Amino acid sequence: MSSGIEAQVLQPYKYGFVTDIESEVVPPGLSEDVVRLLSHKKGEPEWMCEWRLRAYRNWLKMSEPHWANVRYGPINYQGISYYAAPKQRPQVESLEQVDPKLLETFEKLGIPLGEQKRLAGVAVDAVFDSVSVATTFREELGKLGIVFCSISEAIREHPQLVQKYLGSVVPYNDNFFAALNSAVFTDGSFAYVPKGVRCPLELSTYFRINASSTGQFERTLVIADEGSYVSYLEGCSAPVRDENQLHAAVVELVALDNATIKYSTIQNWYPGDEEGRGGIYNFVTKRGKCLGKDSKISWTQVETGSAITWKYPGCILQGDNSIGEFYSVAVTNQRQQADTGTKMIHIGKNTRSTIVSKGISAGRGQNTYRGLVKILKGAEHARNYSQCDSMLIGDQCGAHTFPYIDVRNSTAIMEHEASTSKIGEDQIFYCKQRGLSAEDAVGMIVNGFCREVFKELPMEFAVEAQRLLGISLEGSVG
Amino acid sequence: MLEIKNLHASVEGREILRGVDLTVRAGEVHAIMGPNGSGKSTLAQVLGGHPAYTVAEGSVLFEGKDLLAMKPEDRAREGVFVAFQYPVAIRGITNAYFLRSAVNAIRKHRGEEELGPVEFMDRLEDKLQVIGWDSSYLSRPVNDGFSGGEKKRNEILQMAVLEPKLAILDETDSGLDIDALKTVAHTVDKLRRPDNATVLVTHYYRILTHIAPDFVHVLSDGRIVKSGGKDLALELEEKGYDWIREGAAVA
């Protein structure tokens, strides 16, 4: 690390470039007609269009939530374009037909898609603005019966699965942003792992916002059938722009009997500049349902980007003996704000959940942990362990913790631990006295603080996460 | 190697060092003794470059270079090592990783190639044996959950691995049981070479029975009030510090 972070710390947000590509963008504004147009452009069946319209009509009746501990100006929903897609041939049969500029973009982001260069052990679905441009390793996965494709394609090719599970975890009227997403989502990933199959590759989606004045509304649905296992990774980035861009995604996970889903996110949207200009509003609803007995869903997130983060990946522990986990590192620097945490809803008997949250605030960053652990009446012998640690770097940042606990069954066992620490002068001095630079010292202390979360990440991701943390905390210590 | 002249230093506005003079040459071991609050630890922290301490007057030359003008990490890279009285813990970072990062930072400074994990481990074996540790200590987080004695031993392990030119040991002996004291003293003694030097800051005589110092200095009220050979330590042990203080007052 001694050379690694030091070099990295000196770099500005390195994913801030814009790809110069001709796009088809629908004019800003939202109406039933826009929803219909969108659905039509994607060649969707009637039921899908109807579902979107129901969501849209519900959304009209809802108001934007303001209970989160974040501040931002009003969002003009009529000023956003709800569809932006690079112009290219309508049906791409193979990677050779994908616009080279797109391939180049993803290669620059470290996600090579070409046959020779693609990442070993990771199948990637690359989403550029509103559309999925390529999915690798499809044939290999297909042999095992695993479906991994864009959600648009799944709606056309696997309507039974989509109809059965879409909205089953996050209903279209769940909340303001989820309703908006349900009405206008443009693309995203779909994965289905059949009974008894252990997915041999990491499935991964990389989201890239490129066009300006657009929102990104992707939808991800992952279904793990009985006794299956899948590990899913999500990465994202956006160009540097002065305006705020809205990203309102929905992710739904469904685990049937004995199935396990591991979902890891490295969120690196553009955070805005030092003065708080620009940056992504990341208002995301992510939820998993442990539908079957002995199922398990594990969320791991590393949140370093975005101007504002509003997200609570949660688990509905419906099946008996099911397990929910949430491991999170959230970093706020400069004027970033994050209100993030999880919801663990215990319904089944002997359900267990673990929450490990690490919040790091630097600069003028504000970091809030908000978590709900709910034990319902029928959840005999449910257990929860929560640990919330906050670290402060400097004296102009803030850390806040709001743990909500709602227990309706007296057999529940709940544990909650919390700590707040400041990176001390003494700690940094100690490292310096052994020859380490200030940046290396901070990098080391912070990485040590986050270790419990990083060890949950797949290997390559863990390295990426450590590196990102170095970049995000750039300049936070003199 | 080290030349301190008329050093005045304060912390939180209180002047602690009021004109310290000290010269340490290569190959020497100096003991700095003195009652509580005399400024012993302050001297160690100032030499290490702790940001909470400000130097108002005086100079410190290390191998002819202005030590006070150097950043703490550069002092370390040049070969100044401070074994702290209260070493801090770093959660989640293993001892092995920390040590290797430190060694590599110093090697890089010298223009030497950095060591990979395997190479480094090989070099670490002997050092561990010297302080009587097995390799399980390497995979534990730095000082996290260590007992007071273990922390002190860990400082000595770091010293053995980093091979400084000048080692300043700030009350490394306090809080050690007799066996630990022997091990630590034995290690420090073993690391003595004609080209390095050690400054032992201590409250007690007993460590000096294991490491024979070439010079003993008594620090009182921020000044070195008496210097002598190792017999001075014995005299202090018998008569206590008051004897010196009275002497100093009279002088």
HADDOCK unambig.tbl for C-alpha pairs under 7 A between the chains (distance, minus, plus):
assign (segid A and resid 2 and name CA) (segid B and resid 101 and name CA) 6.07 0.50 0.50
assign (segid A and resid 2 and name CA) (segid B and resid 105 and name CA) 6.61 0.50 0.50
assign (segid A and resid 427 and name CA) (segid B and resid 88 and name CA) 6.11 0.50 0.50
assign (segid A and resid 429 and name CA) (segid B and resid 50 and name CA) 6.44 0.50 0.50
assign (segid A and resid 432 and name CA) (segid B and resid 72 and name CA) 5.82 0.50 0.50
assign (segid A and resid 432 and name CA) (segid B and resid 73 and name CA) 4.51 0.50 0.50
assign (segid A and resid 433 and name CA) (segid B and resid 48 and name CA) 6.50 0.50 0.50
assign (segid A and resid 433 and name CA) (segid B and resid 72 and name CA) 5.62 0.50 0.50
assign (segid A and resid 433 and name CA) (segid B and resid 73 and name CA) 5.44 0.50 0.50
assign (segid A and resid 433 and name CA) (segid B and resid 76 and name CA) 5.40 0.50 0.50
assign (segid A and resid 433 and name CA) (segid B and resid 81 and name CA) 6.93 0.50 0.50
assign (segid A and resid 434 and name CA) (segid B and resid 73 and name CA) 6.72 0.50 0.50
assign (segid A and resid 434 and name CA) (segid B and resid 76 and name CA) 5.69 0.50 0.50
assign (segid A and resid 434 and name CA) (segid B and resid 102 and name CA) 5.52 0.50 0.50
assign (segid A and resid 435 and name CA) (segid B and resid 73 and name CA) 4.36 0.50 0.50
assign (segid A and resid 435 and name CA) (segid B and resid 74 and name CA) 6.61 0.50 0.50
assign (segid A and resid 435 and name CA) (segid B and resid 76 and name CA) 4.92 0.50 0.50
assign (segid A and resid 435 and name CA) (segid B and resid 77 and name CA) 5.23 0.50 0.50
assign (segid A and resid 435 and name CA) (segid B and resid 102 and name CA) 5.55 0.50 0.50
assign (segid A and resid 435 and name CA) (segid B and resid 105 and name CA) 5.74 0.50 0.50
assign (segid A and resid 435 and name CA) (segid B and resid 106 and name CA) 6.05 0.50 0.50
assign (segid A and resid 436 and name CA) (segid B and resid 73 and name CA) 5.84 0.50 0.50
assign (segid A and resid 436 and name CA) (segid B and resid 102 and name CA) 6.08 0.50 0.50
assign (segid A and resid 436 and name CA) (segid B and resid 105 and name CA) 6.04 0.50 0.50
assign (segid A and resid 437 and name CA) (segid B and resid 73 and name CA) 6.15 0.50 0.50
assign (segid A and resid 445 and name CA) (segid B and resid 90 and name CA) 6.30 0.50 0.50
assign (segid A and resid 448 and name CA) (segid B and resid 91 and name CA) 5.36 0.50 0.50
assign (segid A and resid 448 and name CA) (segid B and resid 92 and name CA) 3.80 0.50 0.50
assign (segid A and resid 448 and name CA) (segid B and resid 93 and name CA) 4.96 0.50 0.50
assign (segid A and resid 449 and name CA) (segid B and resid 91 and name CA) 6.02 0.50 0.50
assign (segid A and resid 449 and name CA) (segid B and resid 92 and name CA) 5.89 0.50 0.50
assign (segid A and resid 451 and name CA) (segid B and resid 92 and name CA) 5.66 0.50 0.50
